[in-house]
Amino acid sequence: MNCLVPAVLGVGLVFVGGGAQAQPLDARSDPEAIADLRVASGDNQIIEAWFIAPTQRYTHFVQGSDYEAAGLRVLTRAGDIVTARLGEESVFEDRLPRLADLDGDGADEIVVVLTSVHAGASLAVYALGGDRLALRARTAFIGTPRRWLNPAGIADFDGDGRLEIAAVLMPHLAKRLALFRLEDGELAMVGSMQDVSNHRNGSVHTEMSALADIDGDGVTDLIVPDGSRAAIRVISFADGADQGTEIARYALPGPADGAFALTGGPGQWRLGVGLEDGGRIDIDLRGGGGVY
């Protein structure tokens, strides 16, 4: 039986519940799943994570659909379904949960965009504990409604053996890239860079970023549009730098607006980029700054 337990977490009333369901359930058979369903798959204790319970209580609609999610649901390796439901003061302004073992304990955390209807977006980390999903850490809310952030990837960006979360803060306004690391139960900002945007306001395309070791130094680089989305930047935070370094730039024939597709491998990386006019371009990332 699925019992619900309320907990006040500073973002409205949250109901968390768990336990095995009477009938098997996964994301694709979930009647509560959001229409724009994107499922995160994991290899640790969580097999799948997805958003549920579309709501119109927050009318920002920055991602092109007339709803946001009011719940988060996971399928565990034990076969249980565990659900977190937000109260009226907040939404998940997101489409794809991100699974990553941020603290190295062998269990995945869930990285999401958690938004206050009064104070805008934050980057948040949920964790599974028994039959409950609980908010483990979050950044401060931006401070104003209808202000958003868009995650860009999770990797060891500085080469210290720990994972960081890259996110673009206000990709339509401030256009600031920030790196966050889970430390002592908090999300600490450990790096930043200006002039980055990974989203067009109102677009359904939220995945304009890619991760790869482009320069062959053994550290993952971040591939993301510049603030105008008219060029692709390859950014490195190697050697623990708190300010990113642009190691390559590729001009585009028009603004980017589409999910990135990275193919190839070391020394042979290529990037497919969707454009705002509906076209698509293929970039040879070995080119040192030119479009192939």
C-alpha positions as CSV (number, residue, x, y, z in Angstrom):
1,M,0.0,0.0,0.0
2,N,1.3,3.5,-0.9
3,C,1.1,5.8,2.2
4,L,1.7,9.5,1.9
5,V,3.8,11.4,4.4
6,P,3.8,15.2,4.4
7,A,6.9,17.2,5.0
8,V,7.5,21.0,4.9
9,L,10.6,21.8,2.9
10,G,10.4,25.5,2.5
11,V,8.8,25.3,-1.0
12,G,5.3,24.4,0.0
13,L,3.9,21.1,1.3
14,V,5.5,18.0,-0.2
15,F,4.0,14.6,-0.1
16,V,6.4,11.7,-0.5
17,G,5.3,8.1,-0.8
18,G,6.6,4.7,-1.8
19,G,6.0,1.0,-1.7
20,A,5.2,-1.6,-4.3
21,Q,2.2,-1.0,-6.5
22,A,-0.5,-3.6,-7.0
23,Q,0.2,-3.5,-10.8
24,P,3.5,-3.0,-12.5
25,L,4.1,0.6,-13.5
26,D,6.8,2.3,-15.4
27,A,7.1,5.8,-17.0
28,R,5.5,4.9,-20.3
29,S,2.5,3.3,-18.7
30,D,2.0,5.9,-16.1
31,P,-1.3,7.8,-16.6
32,E,0.0,10.7,-14.5
33,A,3.1,11.2,-16.7
34,I,3.5,14.6,-18.3
35,A,2.8,14.7,-22.0
36,D,6.3,15.7,-23.0
37,L,7.7,12.6,-21.3
38,R,11.4,12.2,-21.1
39,V,12.7,9.4,-19.0
40,A,16.0,9.2,-17.1
41,S,17.5,5.7,-16.9
42,G,19.9,4.7,-14.2
43,D,22.2,1.8,-13.3
44,N,22.1,2.0,-9.5
45,Q,19.2,1.9,-7.1
46,I,16.9,3.9,-9.4
47,I,16.0,2.4,-12.8
48,E,13.9,5.2,-14.1
49,A,12.9,8.7,-13.1
50,W,10.2,11.0,-14.7
51,F,7.9,13.9,-14.0
52,I,4.2,13.6,-13.4
53,A,1.1,15.6,-12.5
54,P,1.0,18.5,-15.1
55,T,-0.3,21.7,-13.5
56,Q,-1.1,25.2,-14.7
57,R,-0.6,26.9,-11.3
58,Y,2.6,28.6,-12.6
59,T,2.1,30.3,-15.9
60,H,5.7,30.9,-17.0
61,F,5.6,28.1,-19.6
62,V,9.1,28.8,-20.6
63,Q,9.5,25.4,-22.2
64,G,6.8,25.7,-24.8
65,S,4.0,23.7,-23.1
66,D,1.1,25.1,-21.1
67,Y,1.9,23.1,-18.0
68,E,4.7,22.4,-15.5
69,A,5.1,19.2,-13.4
70,A,3.8,19.0,-9.8
71,G,5.4,15.6,-9.1
72,L,8.5,13.4,-9.5
73,R,8.3,9.6,-9.7
74,V,10.9,6.9,-9.7
75,L,11.0,3.1,-10.3
76,T,13.5,1.4,-8.1
77,R,15.6,-1.7,-8.7
78,A,13.5,-3.4,-6.1
79,G,10.4,-2.8,-8.2
80,D,8.9,-0.1,-6.1
81,I,7.3,3.1,-7.3
82,V,8.2,6.2,-5.1
83,T,6.6,9.6,-5.7
84,A,7.2,13.1,-4.5
85,R,4.3,15.6,-4.9
86,L,4.8,19.4,-4.5
87,G,2.5,21.7,-2.8
88,E,0.7,24.7,-4.4
89,E,3.7,27.0,-3.9
90,S,6.1,25.2,-6.3
91,V,6.5,23.2,-9.5
92,F,9.2,21.3,-11.3
93,E,10.0,23.7,-14.1
94,D,11.7,20.8,-15.9
95,R,11.2,18.0,-18.4
96,L,14.0,15.5,-17.7
97,P,15.3,14.4,-14.3
98,R,19.0,13.7,-14.2
99,L,20.4,10.7,-12.3
100,A,24.0,10.9,-10.9
101,D,25.9,9.7,-7.9
102,L,26.9,13.2,-6.7
103,D,28.5,12.1,-3.4
104,G,30.2,8.8,-4.5
105,D,28.2,6.5,-2.2
106,G,27.0,4.2,-5.0
107,A,23.5,5.5,-5.1
108,D,22.1,8.1,-7.5
109,E,20.7,11.4,-6.6
110,I,18.1,13.2,-8.8
111,V,18.9,16.6,-10.2
112,V,15.9,18.8,-11.1
113,V,14.8,22.4,-11.6
114,L,12.6,23.2,-8.6
115,T,10.7,26.5,-8.9
116,S,8.8,28.7,-6.4
117,V,5.8,30.4,-7.9
118,H,6.8,33.5,-5.9
119,A,10.6,33.4,-6.2
120,G,11.6,31.7,-9.4
121,A,13.8,28.7,-10.1
122,S,16.5,26.8,-8.2
123,L,18.7,23.8,-8.9
124,A,17.7,21.0,-6.5
125,V,18.9,17.5,-5.6
126,Y,16.5,14.8,-4.4
127,A,17.5,11.5,-2.8
128,L,15.8,8.2,-2.3
129,G,15.7,7.0,1.3
130,G,13.8,3.8,1.8
131,D,10.3,4.4,0.5
132,R,10.6,8.2,0.4
133,L,12.0,10.9,-2.0
134,A,13.4,13.8,0.0
135,L,14.8,17.1,-1.0
136,R,18.5,16.9,-0.1
137,A,19.9,20.2,-1.2
138,R,19.0,23.2,-3.4
139,T,20.4,26.5,-4.5
140,A,18.7,29.7,-3.5
141,F,15.7,30.6,-5.6
142,I,16.6,33.3,-8.2
143,G,14.4,35.7,-6.3
144,T,11.8,36.8,-8.9
145,P,9.0,34.8,-10.5
146,R,9.4,33.8,-14.1
147,R,13.2,33.6,-13.8
148,W,14.6,30.2,-14.8
149,L,17.7,28.1,-15.1
150,N,18.5,25.3,-17.4
151,P,20.9,22.4,-16.5
152,A,23.6,21.7,-19.1
153,G,25.3,18.5,-17.8
154,I,26.8,16.6,-15.0
155,A,30.5,15.5,-15.1
156,D,33.9,16.0,-13.4
157,F,34.5,19.3,-15.2
158,D,37.7,20.2,-13.2
159,G,39.5,16.9,-13.0
160,D,39.3,16.5,-9.2
161,G,37.4,13.2,-9.2
162,R,34.1,14.7,-8.0
163,L,31.0,15.5,-10.1
164,E,29.8,19.0,-10.8
165,I,26.4,20.1,-12.1
166,A,26.6,22.7,-14.9
167,A,23.6,25.0,-15.3
168,V,22.9,28.2,-17.2
169,L,21.3,30.8,-14.9
170,M,18.6,32.8,-16.7
171,P,19.6,31.7,-20.2
172,H,17.5,34.5,-21.7
173,L,18.7,37.3,-19.5
174,A,21.8,36.9,-17.4
175,K,23.2,34.1,-19.6
176,R,25.6,32.9,-16.9
177,L,27.1,29.4,-16.7
178,A,27.6,28.1,-13.2
179,L,29.1,24.9,-11.8
180,F,27.7,23.4,-8.5
181,R,29.1,20.6,-6.4
182,L,27.2,18.8,-3.5
183,E,29.3,19.6,-0.4
184,D,28.3,19.0,3.2
185,G,24.6,18.8,2.2
186,E,24.7,22.0,0.2
187,L,25.1,22.9,-3.5
188,A,28.2,25.1,-3.6
189,M,29.1,27.2,-6.7
190,V,32.6,26.2,-7.7
191,G,32.9,27.8,-11.2
192,S,31.3,30.2,-13.6
193,M,31.5,31.9,-17.0
194,Q,29.5,34.6,-18.7
195,D,27.9,34.8,-22.2
196,V,26.3,31.3,-22.3
197,S,22.7,30.4,-23.3
198,N,21.3,26.9,-23.8
199,H,17.7,27.8,-24.5
200,R,15.4,30.0,-26.6
201,N,12.5,31.4,-24.6
202,G,9.4,29.3,-25.3
203,S,11.2,26.5,-27.1
204,V,10.6,22.8,-26.3
205,H,14.3,22.2,-26.9
206,T,16.0,22.3,-23.5
207,E,19.0,20.0,-24.3
208,M,21.4,22.3,-26.2
209,S,24.6,21.1,-24.6
210,A,27.0,18.2,-24.9
211,L,29.9,16.8,-22.9
212,A,33.2,15.4,-24.2
213,D,37.0,15.7,-23.7
214,I,37.5,17.8,-26.8
215,D,41.2,18.9,-26.2
216,G,42.4,15.4,-25.1
217,D,43.6,16.5,-21.6
218,G,41.6,13.8,-19.8
219,V,39.0,16.3,-18.4
220,T,35.4,16.6,-19.7
221,D,34.7,19.8,-21.5
222,L,31.3,21.5,-21.9
223,I,29.9,22.3,-25.4
224,V,27.2,25.0,-25.3
225,P,26.0,28.0,-27.3
226,D,27.2,31.5,-26.6
227,G,24.8,34.1,-25.3
228,S,23.4,34.9,-28.7
229,R,23.2,31.2,-29.7
230,A,25.0,32.3,-32.9
231,A,28.2,30.3,-32.0
232,I,29.2,27.1,-30.2
233,R,31.6,27.4,-27.4
234,V,33.8,24.6,-26.0
235,I,34.6,25.5,-22.4
236,S,37.1,23.9,-20.0
237,F,37.3,24.1,-16.2
238,A,40.4,21.8,-16.1
239,D,42.9,22.1,-13.2
240,G,40.2,23.4,-10.8
241,A,39.7,26.7,-12.5
242,D,36.9,28.7,-11.0
243,Q,36.5,30.6,-14.3
244,G,35.9,28.7,-17.5
245,T,38.3,28.9,-20.4
246,E,37.0,28.9,-24.0
247,I,39.2,26.4,-25.9
248,A,37.3,26.6,-29.2
249,R,34.5,28.5,-30.9
250,Y,32.4,27.6,-34.0
251,A,30.3,30.1,-35.8
252,L,26.8,29.1,-36.8
253,P,24.8,30.3,-39.8
254,G,21.8,31.1,-37.5
255,P,20.8,30.9,-33.9
256,A,20.8,27.4,-32.4
257,D,17.5,25.9,-31.2
258,G,17.5,22.1,-31.1
259,A,19.0,19.2,-29.1
260,F,22.7,18.6,-29.7
261,A,23.8,15.3,-31.1
262,L,27.4,14.4,-30.4
263,T,29.0,11.6,-32.4
264,G,32.4,10.1,-33.1
265,G,35.1,9.7,-30.4
266,P,38.4,11.1,-29.1
267,G,40.0,13.1,-31.9
268,Q,36.9,12.6,-34.1
269,W,34.1,14.4,-32.4
270,R,31.3,15.9,-34.5
271,L,28.3,17.9,-33.3
272,G,24.9,18.1,-34.9
273,V,23.1,21.4,-34.0
274,G,19.5,22.2,-34.7
275,L,18.9,25.8,-35.9
276,E,16.0,28.2,-35.1
277,D,15.0,28.3,-38.8
278,G,14.5,24.5,-38.8
279,G,17.8,23.7,-40.4
280,R,20.6,21.6,-39.0
281,I,24.4,21.9,-39.2
282,D,27.1,19.3,-38.6
283,I,30.3,20.7,-36.9
284,D,33.7,19.0,-37.0
285,L,35.0,19.7,-33.5
286,R,38.6,19.0,-34.6
287,G,38.5,22.1,-36.7
288,G,39.9,24.5,-34.2
289,G,37.2,27.1,-34.5
290,G,35.6,26.8,-38.0
291,V,32.4,25.2,-39.3
292,Y,33.0,22.0,-41.2
